[in-house]
Amino acid sequence: MSFRNDEIGERVLGQLLSRRGWLLAYIRAIVRDFDLAEDVFQEVCLTVVRKRDQITPGGALPGYFLKVARHAALALLERKERQAATLPGELLDALDVAWSDGAKGGESAKLNLLRRCIDRLSEGARRLLRLRYEDLMSGKRLADEIALTTKSAYVALSRIHRALRECVARGEGAAP
Amino acid sequence: MSAPDPVRDPDAFHAWALLFLDRALSREEEREFQAALAASDDARRAFAQAAQADSELVELCRADAEAPRLPRLRSGRRPMTQLLWAAAALVLVGAGSILLWPRREAPPRPVVAVPAPPAVPDADEAERRDMQQRLAEIEKERRRQTPEFRKPEEKRPVEQPPHKTAEELVEEQKKIEAVLTEKETRIREKAGATVAAVAQIESVSGAVFVLSPDKAPARGGQLLIAGNVVVTEGDGRCVVSPALRARIELFGGVKATFGASPGRVVVQQGKLIGQTSKRALEIETPHTRFETVDGALFASVRPAWTHVEVHQGKVRVGGRRDVAAGQLALEPPRAPSQAEIDEAIRRGVEWLKKAPSPAYDQFGIKNCDEFILFALVRAGVPASDPRVAELLKNVLAAPLEKTYNVALQAMCLEELDRVRYQPRVADCAQFLVDNQCKNGQWTYGEPTPFLRNAPPGPPSPGPGKPKVRKLIQIRRMREGPAQGDNSNAQYAALGLRACYDAGIALPTETLALARKWWIACQFGPDPKGGRGWCYHDGKGKVNGCECCRYVYSSMTAGALGSLVIYDHMLRVDWRRDGSAQAGLEWMANRFSVVHNVGWGKQIEGDLEDEGARFYNLYAMERVGMFTGLEKFGRHAWYAEGAAVILERQLPDGSWSDFPRGVPNEPPAPVEDTCFALLFLGRATRPLQDLATPGSPK
C-alpha cells in the first residue's frame, strides 16, 4: 500500500468516524436493532477502507456513507430474511434527505458537551438514562422499573432528549 | 391511535420514534407512523433527531465504560469445539494460554477513535493530486507500450499527439516521484497526528511492548494506530482487539503489526490465537494470509512456514481454500525472488571477504582458508579478487594435514583451474586415499609422506572449465586408522569427487570400501519411514563422544550425498540403490529447513534440534543437486531453505546460527556464512562425467 493511499484512507476513515453516531442512527432506523446496526456499521467501515483508493475526501462523502450503509443494512436484512422489518424504499429515499441535514461531523466535541449536560439533569432523569443506556433495558422493562406505562416511559425519555438537545445547542455544557 | 403531529406535539412524536426504533409499536401504530413519516419533512427530521439522540446517548455510555473488557462474543455458551480449542491451545502453548479464554462479557465498543481533525486541503495537496494523476497516466501509457499488455488489434487514434518513448516516460516518472515524496512528507507533517486507531490492547501480562516507532511498554486499554507493532518477549502475553467482537491473543515471541493495511494484522513470527464473531479477522504472515468472519484458530508463524489450526468456524487460507474446524493448514514459504537471493549473496560475500579465518585447535585445524575460498569462488568472486588471490596463495603454500582442509582444497582447485592445479589435486587425492580408515570412513587425518609435490602448470586459457588432458593414477600407499567419523567421511567424498572430476584416477577399492561403509552404517527403519545416518554406526565412542546413537538430518543428508557420489564414480545408478532410496525417504518424511531434525537427541538426548542448521542446509543442497530432485517429498527444498536463510541473514550480511545446539559452543559466523552462501548459490555441480576423454567440457 502506498503512502499516499494511506493518508487519503486515513482522512476518509476520519470523516466516517466523526459521523459514527449519525450514521449508526441511520442504520438503526433501517434495521431497528442496535446490535445489528453495529454490525452494519462495521461493514461500512470495511467497505470504506477497502475502497479507500477510489474515494476522494470531500463534501460528497456523507452521502456516499449513507448509500453504503443503506446497501449494507438491506443486504444484512436480506441475509437474515428480515426485509419486512424495514421501511419502504421511497420512504428511505426521503429519509436520506432528512439525514443529510444532520451530517455535520465533529461528534466527539458534541459528546463532551452532552456529558456535561447530563450532569445538569435531575437525579430521576439521570436514573432513567442509566437504566436505558447503561443497563440497556428495553422499553417495557424500563417502564416496569419506574412504574410507568411503556409509552409514558418513552415520552419521559423524549423529554430528556429534548432537554439535552437544547442544552447542547446553547453550549451550556461547555467547560468554563 | 394515529401518530402525533411532529410540530404540534414534538415530545409525543419523539416518543413514537423511539418506540418505532425499538419495535415497541403495534402493527397498526407502525403503519400510522410510517404514514406520518411519508407525509412531511418535519416528521422525517424529527425522526432523524430522535434516532440520533438515542444513538449518541448509547455512544456516550459506551465511551464512558470503565476499564477495558474483553469484547463480547455473540455466542454466550461454550460449545464443544470451543472447549476442544481451549484444550488444544493449552497443550500447544502451555498453561498460560487458558488465560486467553473470554470469561466475561462487555458491551461492544467502538473500534476506532478520531483524536485529530482531518487536514485542511492546501496548495500542496492540489499539486500532489495533479502529480498522482500524471503518474497514473504515465503508468497507463507505459502499459500500453509494453508488448504483452498491448492487444493485437489495438490501434492508436491518429488524432492523439505523439507519445513519449518508454525511456522518457520512466524518466518523467522518476522525477515526479521524487518531488511527490517530498510533498507527501510535508503534507503529513502538516496533518499532524494519525487520525484513526485501528485496534485496542485489551490486556497485557509480562514483557509486551509497542513500537510506535520507539519501543515502549504496552498497557491495557492502549489504542493502536496504523503501523504500530506489538512485540511480546519471553513469557509476555497480550490480548488485542483489532475489531469489535474480534480478538487476538499473542503469546511470547510474537511480532505483529496492526493496521499495516486496513483490517489486517501482519504477524511476522510467533504463536497466536484468533477469535472473531461475525467480524472479518484477517491475519497476514510471511507465507500466507488467512481470514475468517466467524471462527477461532490457532496459528504458529515460523520462519519456514505458517501452521494454522481451525478450531471453530471456517478459515480461508491464502484467499483460495477454506479450512474447516478440526483441520490444519501448513503453508510453506513464498520462494524468495532471484533478486533477493542475489542481494543476500552479495552482502554475504562482502562480509566474508573481510572475515578472519577461524581455527579449530582441538582438532589440529589451523584455519578455514579452503572453506572461505570455496564459498567465495562458488559465489562468483573472480580469481583476480585480492581476497581470493590471498586465500589461494595461503592454501597452496600450506601443508596437507587435515581431511576437511584437503577435501575442500581439492574442491577449490578443481573449480579454479583443474588442469593447472592437477598435480596439487593429485596430492590431495593421495592424502585422502592414504587416510581412509580400515572400515571405509575418514577421520581428521594425518599428513602422508607419499605426496608428489609437483609444481602447478601454466594457467589454462579461456573461460570455463578446461578439458582434462591426462589422467593421474593414485594408489593407496598406507593404511589409515581403524575408524573415523561420518562428518569427515562426507567431506572426503566431496574431495574425492573433485579429484575424480580433475582427472585423478582413484583406486576402485577405496571407493568401494567407502560405499560399503555408508550402506553398512545406515540406521532404520525410521518410524516415519526410510532409513538415516548418524555420526557413526552407533557402536561405542567416536572422537571422544558417545553421540552416535541417533539418526539426524545433517548426517543423513551428508551421508546420502556421499553415497550418491560413490555410486556415480563406481557407475552404479543411484536410483536403483536401495540405501539411497531409503535415505531419500527419510529426508522426505523428516524434512525441515528450520531444524536439524534429530540433532538434539544425538547430542544430549533432550536438546532442541537447533544445532548445525546451516551445515544441514548445505548437506541438503548437495543431495538436491546430486540427485537433480527439486523436492524431497512434498517439500521444495531450495525455496524453503532459501526463505529461511534470507530470513536469518544478519544486518552485516553474515549468518550465525544461535543457539549452536552444542552446549557452550561459540558462534561460528564464518562457517555459517559459507554454508549459507553455498546453499543460496546452489554451489554443488550435478554429477556428470567430466574427466573421461570425450566427456563435455
Interface residues (C-beta under 8 A of the other chain):
Chain A: M1 F3 R4 D6 E7 G9 E10 R11 L13 G14 Q15 L17 S18 R20 G21 W22 L24 A25 Y26 R28 A29 R32 D33 F34 D35 E38 D39 Q42 C45 L46 V49 R50 R52 P57 A85 L87 P88 E90 L91 A94 L95 V97 A98 W99 D101 G102 E107 S108 K110 L111 L114 R115 I118 L129 R132 Y133 E134 L136 S138 G139 K140 T150 K151 Y154 V155 L157 S158 R159 H161 R162 L164 R165
Chain B: P10 D11 A12 H14 A15 W16 A17 L18 L19 F20 L21 D22 R23 A24 Q34 L37 A38 D41 R44 R45 F47 A48 Q49 A50 A51 Q52 A53 D54 S55 E56 L57 V58 E59 L60 C61 A63 D64 P107 P108 P110 V111 V112 A113 V114 A116 P117 P118 A119 R128 Q132 L180 T181 E184 I187 R188 A191 T194 V195 A196 A226 A243 L244 S261 P262 G263 K278 R279 A280
